[in-house]
């Protein structure tokens, strides 16, 4: 999926009991890392927020801006780490490319 520079990106994910597969809250707040292309160090680590009144439902929000280190023409992976019942798991919740889309031109 292509995203725009300076776009606010919100991603949802859920955590599950590793034994039953049922949705379950994580032992603590999960963590998030965003990686650029083949870089091994995360470029940002945005905060994860639990959705109010929802079991095992979380969201992460960040701005794909120059100030946060994002660049048009690069691709990114968003990785979540969470522990449920003391078992830690990781998952890629999003992969996207950044474009520099020009605003549409209108004829009068």
C-alpha positions, 0 to 999 in steps of 0.5 A: 500500500502506498502512503503519503508523506506527512500522513498520519498512519493508525494501525490496529492489531489484536493479541491472542492467548497462545494456547486457545487462540482466543483474543486476550489482553497482553501481559503489558503494553506491546511495543512497536518498531518501524524499520526502513528498507533493509535497515536493521535498527528501528527508525522510530518506536511509536507508542502502543495504546489499548483500545478502551473497553476492547479485549486484546485490541490495540492501536499505534499511530505515527506521522510519516514525516521528514521530521520522523525520518521518513523519506518518499520512495522508501518502504517500511515495515511495522513490527509489534512485540507482545507477551501473552501468558508470558509467551512473547511473539512478534508480527509484522502488522503493516508494510508500506511504501511512501510516495510523494503524491502531488496534489491534483490539478484542476482546470477552471 
